Amino acid sequence: MRWQHIDLGKLALKRGTVKGYDRYRRIPIVDLYGIRAEVMRIAHMTSSKVIILEGSYSHLVPIRRGVLAVIVLRCDPGILARRLRGRGWGEGKIRENVQSEILGVCMSEALRMHRIVREIDTTGRSAERICKSVIALYEGGFPRTPATDWLTKLMCDRRLLRWMA
């Protein structure tokens, strides 16, 4: 089976579905309805039966019909901070993303919007292993996955508390 991958950030910039710029965070503000229209256009043009949307707001794109499942990729907050620093992100945006990861914001939002939501802890895993996990979830009918709980780790690892200040 062929799968279609769409990086929503790149698509938004390429197709002009950006409705502004957040100067504080130094990021474009994506028009979710505009990006939805672009995703639907691509879906009608492709022969792939499975389309994977990549992006921290992919679960917020207002598509209900045809969504098999949402898979939220999680990452240890300390490692996430290092990755984002390595990409040149500002400390404010890094803090916001790490806090969101600790609190499970994407998971919570996805659970409110979609029927089947699963998560994969990507910490220490290669992209190939993560892809294999996604395929296994798909082929297995999206069985339940273990919950990722960074809040409990936060209580055990006081170094993480600095992100919550």
N, C-alpha and C positions, 0 to 999 in steps of 0.2 A: 504494500500500500504506500502511495506517495503522500507525504505530509507537506503542507505549505507553512512556512514560517514568516511572520510579519513582525518586524521591529517597529513598534508604534512610534517611538521617538523619531526615528529616521523617516518614517512615512509621514508624520506630521510636518516635519520640516520640508520634505520633498514636495508634498501636495498642498502646503500652505494652510493647514488646518490649525494654525496657531492664532489665538485671539489676543495675545499680548505678551508682555515680558515682565517677570517678577524680578525687580532690581535687587531686592534683599537677598533672595535665594540665587540670583543670577541664572535663572532657567526660563525657557519659554512656557507660556500657559497654553495648554492644548485645549481645543474645542472638542469635547468628547462626542458631541453629535456629528461634527464634521469628520472626525476620525472614524466614527461608526459608518458613515456613508462611504468612506474610502474602503473600509474593511469589507463592507457588503458588495461594493463594486468588484473588488478583487475576488471575493468568494464566488460571484457569478461567472467570473472569467476563468477560474481555475478548474482543473479536472480532479484536484485533490479532494478527498472526502473529509480530511482532518486539517484544520487550520490552527496553528499555534500562535497566539498573540503574546509578544514579549514586551514587557514594560511594567514599571511599578504601578501604573494606573490601569493596566489591562483589564482587571476585574471590574473596573468602573465604567468601561465602555458599554453603553446601554444596548446590549444585544441579549435577548432572552431566548428567542426561538433558535433551536439548533445547537445550543451550548450543551455538550455532553457533560463536561465537568470543568471546574477551575482548579488548577494545581498551583498552590502558592509555594514559591521557593523561599526557604528560610536560611539564615546564616548566623553563626555566632556573632554577637554584636561587636566584640573586639576585632574580629577578623574583618567584619564589614567595614568598620572604621578605617582599618589599614588599607583595604581595597579602594575605598573612596578617596582617601588621602593620596594614594598612588595615581588616581585619575585626575588629581589636581582640584578636587572639590574644596570649597570653602568650609571652614569649621562650623558655621551656622547650619549649612545644609547637611553636613556629616552628622551633627548632633541631632537634627530633626529625623534623619533616616535611622540612626541608631535607636533613638527613643521609640520610633514607630516599630522597629523590629522587636525591641524588648517588650513592648505592650501588645504586639501582634495585631497592629492596626489593619494591615492588608487582609489578614485572615478574617478578622471580625467583619470588615466591610464586605468581603467576598461571601461570607456566610449569610449576611443580610440580603444579598442580591441573587444568590444562585442556590440551586437545590443540592448539587453534589460539589463539595469542596474538599480537596485533599491537600496535604502539605508534605514537602520533602525537605529535610534538613540537608543542605548542600555543604555544610562545613567539612572541609578536608576531602571533598569528593571532586573528581575530575568532571569536566563537561560530558565526557563519554559515559561515565557512570550515571550521571544525572539523567542523561537522555535514555539510558537503558531502564532506569527507574520509571520514567514517564511512560515508556512503551509498555513496561510490565503492568503499570496501573491501567492503562488503556486495554491491554489484552486480557487483564483479569477482571474487567468490568468495574474498575475503580473501587477496589476494596478499601475499607477504612485504613487510615495510616495513623501512626503514633503522633500524638500532639507534641508540639515543640513548646517548651515552657521556659523562656528566658527569665521570667520573673523569679522563679525558684532559684535559678542559678545566681541571679542578682543578690539574693539574700545570703548565698554562700560565698560569693566572690565580691567583696566590698569594692574592688577596683571598678566594677561596673556602675556603682552608685554615682560616680562622677558624671555619668551621662544623663542622669535624671535631675541634676541640679538646674 
